[in-house]
Amino acid sequence: MTKENDKDRKSKEKAKISQAELNAIIAKHELFRQGRAGGSRASLAQRDLSNLTLAGHDLSHADFTGALLVETNFERCTLDYCLFFGADVREANFHGASLVRADLRGTCLRGAIMTNADLTDADLREGAFARYDPEAGLSFASDNPEWKAGTGNVDMRGATLSSAKLSGAVAINSNFEDANLSKAVFVRGDLSGANLAGANLVGADLSNCTLTNVNLRGANLAGVMMDYSTLVNVDMTDTLTDKPAGKTLAETDVPLEQMLSAHKAWLDSKGRDGKMLNLDGFDMRGAPPIKQANLTMMHAERTVWYEQDFSHMNMQACRLKGGNLRGCVFDSTDLRGSNFSQANLVGSKMRHARLEPLFIDEKRVLKSDFSGANLRYSDFTEADLRDANFSNADLSYANFTDADIRGAVFHGANMDKTKIKLE
């Protein structure tokens, strides 16, 4: 290769910038976002930011079109409305980042980490790949030989992709475990080998998709469209569909309102009148609101609730063992002495909840029990968890910020990436 040819080759490479240069661009962009003097929008199109960090910064509306972002650190960044059109983001870290309405068309996401990221309304449809020539300018092609492996192997565990546009996307061997994909559009997508265990796919469109060797175990498939899709060796064990996953309220002798009234009478009379509420084995999806009810001592083992809002309610000494409580909200709820053992509580919110022991009398005390429960991505911020039992529970990515965990038991618990301070 001649010196001239070598120079021509290098001139066509994406311009590499240093961390110091990037920090200066970020500072100006943040001034721009604040509407202050000296600010300017970050324009990083066709730049090489590989192995640099933008962690924790607000880069909303920045332009990364066609940029080289291999192993770039975007952890906890705000990237709403950003342009990543045709960018190469292989093995980049987007953990906890917000990419609401971001344009990710034609990006190479192979090996990218997007755990706990928010991609609500993001556009990940197939698109042209960007190529840049200093003489010819920006051009696009429908394929890039360097990216033959496509956009597979993306780690999107626990990510929020509700209403995301993924039509035609290649997600081979990607991990969407526990992700929120409600109303996402995957039309003509290739999900071969993907892990969608526990994912929320309510109302998603998987029409004309290829699903070979796919794990859908425990996923919520209510309202999912799979017209003309190819399903080969798909594990759908314990999935939720439009069909009831247990008894329904239509099978009861009295309506739920009367059952709740009878339960209140039972509580007020200390068991002399009325009747204790027993919802063991029911599918309560679509049930009438119960926000004003007193559910103290309710029996609801193996019951499907799924994203029910129990915030600010009285639920002391409830038996919720083995229930499906994914995405349920218990913010500021009194749950003292309740039993959640073996329950599925992925993504549940228990912020400011009371879960300390319930003292019945001088001799009897009930401690809150989460033994063996699935609590991945759950939020216990500022909850009172004194003496609670988390033995053998899955607490991956759970948040215990400022929670009172004095006396709590974590023997055998999975605490991978758990946000907690243990003394």
C-alpha positions in Angstrom: 0.0 0.0 0.0 1.4 3.4 -1.0 1.6 6.3 1.5 -1.1 8.1 -0.5 -3.4 5.1 -0.4 -2.8 4.8 3.3 -3.7 8.4 3.8 -6.9 8.0 1.8 -7.8 5.0 3.9 -7.3 6.8 7.1 -9.2 9.9 6.0 -12.3 7.7 5.5 -12.1 6.3 9.1 -14.4 7.8 11.7 -12.6 10.6 13.6 -11.5 9.4 17.0 -11.9 11.8 19.9 -10.4 11.7 23.4 -12.2 11.5 26.7 -11.2 15.1 27.4 -12.7 16.2 24.1 -15.8 14.3 24.8 -16.1 15.7 28.3 -16.0 19.2 26.8 -18.8 18.3 24.3 -20.9 16.9 27.1 -20.4 20.1 29.2 -21.6 22.2 26.3 -24.6 19.9 25.6 -25.7 20.1 29.3 -25.6 23.9 29.1 -27.7 23.6 25.9 -30.2 21.4 27.7 -30.4 24.0 30.5 -30.8 26.9 28.0 -27.7 28.6 29.2 -25.2 30.7 27.3 -22.3 28.9 25.7 -24.3 25.7 25.2 -24.5 23.7 22.0 -26.1 20.4 21.0 -23.8 17.5 20.9 -23.2 16.4 17.3 -21.2 13.2 17.4 -22.2 11.8 14.0 -19.5 9.6 12.4 -17.2 10.0 15.4 -15.3 7.2 17.1 -16.2 7.1 20.8 -15.2 3.5 21.4 -14.2 2.7 25.0 -15.1 6.2 26.2 -17.6 7.0 29.0 -20.7 9.2 29.1 -22.0 7.5 32.2 -24.7 9.5 34.2 -24.9 12.4 31.9 -28.0 13.9 30.1 -27.4 13.7 26.3 -31.0 13.9 25.3 -31.4 14.9 21.6 -27.7 14.3 20.9 -26.8 13.0 17.4 -24.8 9.8 17.2 -25.7 9.0 13.6 -23.3 6.4 12.1 -21.0 6.7 15.1 -18.6 4.0 16.3 -19.6 3.3 19.9 -18.0 -0.1 20.6 -17.8 -0.8 24.3 -18.8 2.8 25.1 -20.2 3.4 28.6 -23.7 4.9 28.6 -24.7 3.6 32.0 -27.5 5.6 33.7 -27.4 8.1 30.8 -30.5 10.0 29.7 -30.5 9.5 25.9 -34.2 10.4 25.2 -34.8 11.3 21.5 -31.2 10.7 20.6 -30.2 9.7 17.0 -28.3 6.4 16.8 -29.3 5.8 13.2 -26.8 3.3 11.6 -24.4 3.5 14.6 -22.2 0.6 15.7 -22.9 0.0 19.5 -21.5 -3.5 19.8 -20.9 -4.4 23.5 -21.8 -0.9 24.6 -23.2 -0.6 28.2 -26.7 1.0 28.5 -27.5 -0.4 31.9 -30.2 1.8 33.6 -30.1 4.3 30.7 -33.2 6.1 29.4 -33.7 5.9 25.6 -37.3 7.0 25.3 -38.2 7.6 21.7 -34.6 7.1 20.6 -33.9 6.4 16.9 -31.9 3.1 16.8 -32.8 2.0 13.3 -30.1 0.0 11.6 -27.8 0.0 14.7 -25.6 -3.0 15.4 -26.4 -3.9 19.0 -24.6 -7.2 19.2 -23.5 -7.8 22.7 -24.9 -4.5 24.0 -26.0 -4.4 27.7 -29.4 -2.8 28.2 -30.4 -4.3 31.5 -33.0 -2.0 33.2 -32.9 0.4 30.3 -36.0 2.3 29.3 -36.6 2.1 25.5 -40.3 3.1 25.6 -41.4 4.1 22.0 -37.9 3.7 20.7 -37.4 2.8 17.1 -35.3 -0.3 16.5 -36.6 -1.2 13.1 -34.3 -2.5 10.4 -32.7 0.4 8.5 -29.9 1.3 6.2 -26.4 1.2 7.6 -24.5 4.5 7.5 -21.2 4.8 5.7 -19.2 8.0 5.5 -16.8 9.2 2.8 -15.2 12.7 3.2 -15.7 13.3 -0.5 -19.0 11.7 -1.2 -20.5 12.5 2.2 -23.0 10.3 4.1 -24.5 7.4 2.3 -26.6 4.4 3.3 -26.6 0.7 2.3 -29.1 -2.0 3.1 -26.3 -4.3 4.4 -22.9 -4.1 6.0 -20.6 -7.1 5.5 -18.8 -6.3 8.7 -22.0 -6.9 10.7 -23.1 -10.2 9.2 -23.8 -11.5 12.7 -26.6 -8.9 12.9 -27.9 -7.4 16.1 -28.2 -10.5 18.2 -26.9 -11.4 21.7 -28.3 -8.2 23.2 -28.7 -8.2 26.9 -32.1 -6.5 27.6 -33.0 -8.2 30.9 -35.5 -6.1 32.8 -35.5 -3.4 30.2 -38.6 -1.4 29.4 -39.4 -1.6 25.7 -43.2 -0.9 25.8 -44.5 0.3 22.4 -41.0 0.0 20.9 -40.8 -0.5 17.2 -38.6 -3.6 16.4 -40.1 -4.6 13.0 -37.6 -6.6 11.1 -35.1 -6.5 13.9 -32.7 -9.4 14.2 -32.6 -10.4 17.9 -31.0 -13.8 17.6 -29.9 -15.2 20.9 -30.8 -12.0 22.7 -31.9 -11.9 26.3 -35.2 -10.2 27.1 -35.8 -12.0 30.4 -38.3 -10.1 32.6 -38.4 -7.2 30.0 -41.5 -5.1 29.5 -42.4 -5.5 25.8 -46.0 -4.6 26.1 -47.4 -3.4 22.8 -43.9 -3.7 21.2 -43.9 -4.4 17.4 -41.7 -7.2 16.2 -43.2 -7.8 12.8 -40.9 -9.9 10.5 -38.4 -10.1 13.3 -36.0 -13.0 13.9 -36.0 -14.0 17.6 -34.4 -17.4 17.2 -32.7 -18.5 20.3 -34.0 -15.6 22.3 -34.7 -15.7 26.0 -38.1 -14.1 26.7 -38.7 -15.9 30.0 -41.0 -13.8 32.3 -41.3 -11.0 29.7 -44.4 -8.9 29.6 -45.6 -9.1 26.0 -49.2 -8.0 26.5 -50.6 -6.6 23.2 -47.3 -7.2 21.4 -47.3 -7.9 17.6 -45.1 -10.9 16.7 -46.7 -11.4 13.3 -44.5 -13.0 10.6 -41.7 -13.6 13.2 -39.3 -16.5 13.4 -39.3 -18.0 16.8 -37.0 -21.1 16.9 -35.6 -22.4 20.1 -37.2 -19.6 22.1 -37.8 -19.5 25.8 -41.2 -18.0 26.7 -41.4 -19.7 30.1 -43.6 -17.6 32.4 -44.1 -14.8 29.9 -47.4 -12.9 29.7 -48.8 -13.4 26.2 -52.2 -11.9 26.7 -53.4 -10.2 23.5 -50.2 -11.2 21.6 -50.5 -11.4 17.8 -48.5 -14.2 16.2 -50.2 -14.4 12.8 -48.1 -16.3 10.2 -45.2 -16.7 12.7 -43.0 -19.7 12.7 -42.8 -21.4 16.1 -40.3 -24.3 16.5 -39.3 -25.7 19.9 -40.8 -22.8 21.9 -41.0 -23.3 25.6 -44.4 -21.8 26.8 -44.5 -23.4 30.2 -46.5 -21.4 32.8 -47.2 -18.6 30.3 -50.2 -16.3 30.9 -52.6 -16.0 27.9 -56.1 -14.6 27.4 -57.3 -17.8 29.0 -57.8 -17.7 32.8 -54.9 -19.1 34.7 -57.1 -20.5 37.5 -60.6 -19.9 38.8 -62.5 -16.8 37.8 -64.9 -14.6 39.8 -67.6 -15.7 37.4 -67.5 -19.0 39.1 -68.2 -17.7 42.6 -71.7 -17.7 44.2 -71.5 -14.0 45.1 -69.9 -11.0 43.5 -66.5 -9.7 44.7 -68.1 -6.6 46.3 -70.1 -8.8 48.6 -67.1 -11.0 49.4 -65.2 -7.9 50.4 -68.1 -6.7 52.6 -68.3 -10.1 54.3 -64.5 -10.0 54.9 -64.8 -6.5 56.5 -67.6 -7.8 58.8 -65.4 -10.8 59.7 -62.5 -8.5 60.6 -64.7 -6.0 62.6 -66.4 -8.8 64.6 -63.1 -10.7 65.1 -64.5 -13.7 63.3 -68.0 -13.9 64.8 -69.8 -12.5 61.7 -69.1 -12.4 58.0 -66.6 -14.6 56.2 -62.8 -14.4 55.6 -61.9 -13.6 52.0 -60.4 -16.6 50.3 -59.1 -16.2 46.8 -56.8 -19.1 46.6 -56.1 -20.2 43.1 -58.0 -17.4 41.4 -57.0 -15.4 38.3 -57.7 -11.8 39.4 -56.6 -10.1 36.2 -59.4 -7.8 35.1 -61.1 -7.9 38.5 -62.9 -4.8 39.7 -60.8 -2.3 41.7 -60.2 -3.2 45.3 -58.3 0.0 46.4 -60.6 0.9 49.2 -60.9 -2.6 50.7 -59.3 -3.9 53.9 -57.5 -7.1 52.9 -56.0 -7.9 56.3 -55.6 -11.7 56.8 -56.8 -12.4 53.2 -55.9 -15.9 51.8 -54.7 -15.6 48.2 -52.2 -18.4 47.7 -51.3 -19.3 44.0 -53.4 -16.3 42.9 -52.7 -14.4 39.8 -52.8 -10.6 40.3 -50.2 -9.3 37.8 -49.6 -5.5 38.0 -52.4 -4.9 40.5 -52.1 -1.7 42.5 -52.3 -2.3 46.3 -50.6 0.9 47.4 -51.6 2.5 50.7 -53.8 -0.6 51.6 -54.1 -2.7 54.8 -52.8 -6.2 54.0 -51.4 -7.4 57.4 -50.9 -11.2 57.8 -52.0 -12.0 54.2 -51.2 -15.4 52.8 -49.9 -14.8 49.3 -47.7 -17.8 49.0 -46.9 -19.0 45.4 -48.9 -16.1 43.8 -48.1 -14.3 40.6 -47.6 -10.7 41.7 -45.3 -9.5 38.9 -45.3 -5.8 38.6 -47.7 -5.2 41.5 -47.4 -2.0 43.5 -47.4 -2.1 47.3 -46.1 1.5 47.9 -46.7 2.6 51.5 -48.8 -0.6 52.1 -49.0 -2.2 55.6 -47.9 -5.8 54.9 -46.7 -6.7 58.3 -46.5 -10.4 58.9 -47.6 -11.3 55.3 -46.4 -14.5 53.6 -44.9 -14.1 50.1 -42.9 -17.3 50.1 -42.4 -18.9 46.6 -44.3 -16.0 45.0 -43.3 -14.3 41.7 -42.8 -10.6 42.5 -40.5 -9.6 39.6 -40.6 -5.8 39.2 -42.8 -5.2 42.1 -42.8 -1.9 44.0 -42.7 -1.9 47.8 -41.4 1.6 48.4 -42.1 2.8 52.0 -44.0 -0.5 52.7 -44.3 -1.8 56.2 -43.0 -5.4 56.4 -41.7 -5.5 60.0 -43.0 -8.1 62.4 -46.7 -8.1 63.3 -47.3 -8.5 67.1 -50.6 -10.3 67.6 -50.3 -10.6 71.4 -47.6 -11.0 74.0 -46.8 -14.5 72.8 -47.6 -14.5 69.1 -45.6 -12.6 66.4 -45.7 -13.0 62.6 -42.6 -12.1 60.5 -42.9 -11.2 56.8 -41.7 -14.1 54.7 -40.2 -13.9 51.2 -38.4 -17.2 51.3 -37.8 -18.7 47.9 -39.6 -15.7 46.2 -38.6 -14.3 42.8 -37.9 -10.6 43.6 -35.8 -9.7 40.6 -35.9 -5.9 39.8 -38.1 -5.3 42.8 -38.0 -1.9 44.7 -37.9 -1.8 48.5 -36.7 1.8 48.7 -37.2 3.1 52.3 -39.3 0.0 53.3 -39.3 -1.3 56.8 -37.9 -4.9 56.5 -36.9 -5.6 60.0 -36.6 -9.4 60.7 -38.1 -10.2 57.2 -37.1 -13.6 55.8 -35.4 -13.5 52.3 -33.8 -16.9 52.5 -33.2 -18.5 49.1 -35.0 -15.6 47.3 -33.8 -14.2 44.0 -32.9 -10.6 44.7 -31.0 -9.9 41.4 -31.1 -6.2 40.6 -33.4 -5.5 43.6 -33.2 -2.0 45.2 -33.0 -1.7 49.0 -31.9 1.9 49.1 -32.5 3.3 52.6 -34.5 0.3 53.6 -34.4 -0.8 57.3 -33.0 -4.4 57.1 -32.0 -4.9 60.7 -32.5 -8.5 61.6 -33.5 -9.5 58.0 -32.3 -12.9 56.9 -30.7 -13.3 53.5 -29.3 -16.9 53.8 -28.9 -18.5 50.3 -30.4 -15.5 48.5 -29.2 -14.6 45.0 -27.9 -11.0 45.3 -26.4 -10.5 41.9 -26.3 -6.7 41.3 -28.6 -6.1 44.3 -28.5 -2.5 45.5 -28.1 -3.0 49.3 -25.8 -2.2 52.1 -25.1 -5.2 54.3 -23.3 -4.6 57.6 
